[in-house]
Amino acid sequence: MNFIHFIVPWLQMTELTLCIESPELKSRLRAAALLMQASVHELSLIDLLGKRSLPAHWLLVDQGLEQLGDLIEHFKAQGRKPETQIIRFIEKPWQEYVYHDIPIFASIVHPANPLAAVHVLEKLIRTKPFRSGKKPLPNSNLGPYSDEFVRSQPMRHAVSQLQRLKQLPIDTVLLGPTGAGKDTAARWLHAHSGVKGEFVHVNCAALPEQLFEAEVFGVMAGAFTGAQKDRPGKLELAHNGTLYLDEIDSLPLSCQAKLLNALQYRGAIRLGGHVFYNSVFRVIASTKTKLETLVEQNRFREDLHFRLSVSQVRIPALAERLEDIIPLYCHFLNDVAAQFKLEVPKLDLEDTDELLSRPWPGNVRELHAFAQRHVMGLGEPCTVPGSEAPAGLKQRLLAFEKAVLIQTLHAHRGCARLASESLGIPLHSLYYRMKRFDLLEKNGNHSDDKATQCS
Ligand SMILES: Nc1ncnc2c1ncn2[C@@H]1O[C@H](COP(=O)(O)OP(=O)(O)OP(=O)(O)O)[C@@H](O)[C@H]1O
């Protein structure tokens, strides 16, 4: 009730026109208007088309884009620029991302109750300009769990668990399919944990069994041929920080026993050494398969599973996160376009349908790659209206060459020397082409220093 008392005096001055077909939505909005004590008119689309100018400052509609287009054309034909702000109610969140030429001030997903309607209207009207129909979201600083793209229930649940766990120094297992965002979650937990130490990544799938002890526990000089210097292990490096055991489901049983001891006693003895060292760290482990299942199949030690699984968070597959797909995709389109100073492609309903109907076996990683290809115009992921291929063969070849350069530079993190080697062209020739396509600034430092660092 406090909320209503607070906003009512301000909203009393608001004039709303409802042009709403859905009876249910109409009654909710009427109730909302009553709560707001706003001045309300109700008009059908036909009534509106019969008028010479739009009637109120705020026009609330639930019409399709076609009818809205007719409406706008009608007022344009009258020689008047409609000054009314249109708020469109939509059924599904992703419809908001369909860009069009209709000047819609904002889109709201059907509010569930009158109070919610008051809340969204108040917020929108106050924060003008909230979102234009054409411009994608400015999102360069959004964290991975921004409300903008955590809309689905399974992901919201995962994020709320991560929020709870972030400052609890307990070991955590992240479960999820490839590319779903386990690494992202682990880094986020570390970054928000408030600890001073490092985030130390151990890729258990890529670690040969024979090197496990040397890598994880460290080595003393002379421990084996080639061990010329003392080298700290990952366990030591993670002191006061986080030890991230990526793909722990791939760790051989023999290594699991050694790891269990080290986790139990929070320390180890370097290979070839005699002194036990202690290390304080939090363990985060990621797995694609449930550890319980691996235990049942005798592929994972039960005691290690119990040791690690103090808490568990499941990062859902993208296919379970339908509501997140379009906002995430728009975020990636923006980011990639900003990174390479390219145009942000438009999306239409067909694109969104395609994005929502794909199975996404590679999850967020695949969606990201899809957005990269889309921005660079490589292998059209969706039909993009208004982005026809360049007319002549020469232009097409040039566009292709530019896209290949951008992709290669990106793959080598902007290192010109590695990119030139990968493309099989001399460095000076790569610089010449980068200059020609105005790519020199876009990829940051391409100095020889940088090139040397990349070796
Ligand atoms: N919430 C998110 N917001 C933005 N980008 C994300 C998000 N989740 C994942 N990504 C991106 O998706 C890609 C894959 O994510 P990540 O490496 O975290 O997945 P993973 O589950 O650890 O994959 P794998 O099991 O194959 O190692 C990365 O490029 C990451 O930046």
The ligand as an SDF file (V2000), in Angstrom:
LIG
                    3D

 31 33  0  0  0  0  0  0  0  0999 V2000
   25.4470  -15.7690  -18.6160 N   0  0  0  0  0  0  0  0  0  0  0  0
   26.2880  -15.5570  -19.6230 C   0  0  0  0  0  0  0  0  0  0  0  0
   26.4240  -14.3340  -20.1300 N   0  0  0  0  0  0  0  0  0  0  0  0
   27.2710  -14.0900  -21.1350 C   0  0  0  0  0  0  0  0  0  0  0  0
   28.0330  -15.0260  -21.7170 N   0  0  0  0  0  0  0  0  0  0  0  0
   27.9460  -16.2640  -21.2380 C   0  0  0  0  0  0  0  0  0  0  0  0
   27.0740  -16.6000  -20.1750 C   0  0  0  0  0  0  0  0  0  0  0  0
   27.1950  -17.9190  -19.9320 N   0  0  0  0  0  0  0  0  0  0  0  0
   28.1000  -18.3830  -20.7950 C   0  0  0  0  0  0  0  0  0  0  0  0
   28.5510  -17.4010  -21.5790 N   0  0  0  0  0  0  0  0  0  0  0  0
   29.5450  -17.4930  -22.6650 C   0  0  0  0  0  0  0  0  0  0  0  0
   29.3850  -18.7790  -23.2730 O   0  0  0  0  0  0  0  0  0  0  0  0
   30.6340  -19.3680  -23.5260 C   0  0  0  0  0  0  0  0  0  0  0  0
   30.7220  -20.7170  -22.8190 C   0  0  0  0  0  0  0  0  0  0  0  0
   30.6360  -20.5070  -21.4220 O   0  0  0  0  0  0  0  0  0  0  0  0
   31.5050  -21.3380  -20.3710 P   0  0  0  0  0  0  0  0  0  0  0  0
   32.9030  -21.5370  -20.8490 O   0  0  0  0  0  0  0  0  0  0  0  0
   31.2960  -20.6970  -19.0400 O   0  0  0  0  0  0  0  0  0  0  0  0
   30.7380  -22.7370  -20.4420 O   0  0  0  0  0  0  0  0  0  0  0  0
   31.1130  -24.1200  -19.7630 P   0  0  0  0  0  0  0  0  0  0  0  0
   29.8300  -24.6980  -19.2520 O   0  0  0  0  0  0  0  0  0  0  0  0
   32.2090  -23.9580  -18.7680 O   0  0  0  0  0  0  0  0  0  0  0  0
   31.6180  -24.9340  -21.0230 O   0  0  0  0  0  0  0  0  0  0  0  0
   32.5160  -26.2790  -21.0670 P   0  0  0  0  0  0  0  0  0  0  0  0
   31.8290  -27.3110  -20.2350 O   0  0  0  0  0  0  0  0  0  0  0  0
   32.5120  -26.6710  -22.5080 O   0  0  0  0  0  0  0  0  0  0  0  0
   33.8680  -25.8980  -20.5380 O   0  0  0  0  0  0  0  0  0  0  0  0
   31.6860  -18.3910  -23.0530 C   0  0  0  0  0  0  0  0  0  0  0  0
   32.1190  -17.6470  -24.1750 O   0  0  0  0  0  0  0  0  0  0  0  0
   30.9520  -17.4800  -22.0910 C   0  0  0  0  0  0  0  0  0  0  0  0
   31.4870  -16.1860  -22.1010 O   0  0  0  0  0  0  0  0  0  0  0  0
  1  2  1  0
  2  3  1  0
  2  7  2  0
  3  4  2  0
  4  5  1  0
  5  6  2  0
  6  7  1  0
  6 10  1  0
  7  8  1  0
  8  9  2  0
  9 10  1  0
 10 11  1  0
 11 12  1  0
 11 30  1  0
 12 13  1  0
 13 14  1  0
 13 28  1  0
 14 15  1  0
 15 16  1  0
 16 17  2  0
 16 18  1  0
 16 19  1  0
 19 20  1  0
 20 21  2  0
 20 22  1  0
 20 23  1  0
 23 24  1  0
 24 25  2  0
 24 26  1  0
 24 27  1  0
 28 29  1  0
 28 30  1  0
 30 31  1  0
M  END
$$$$
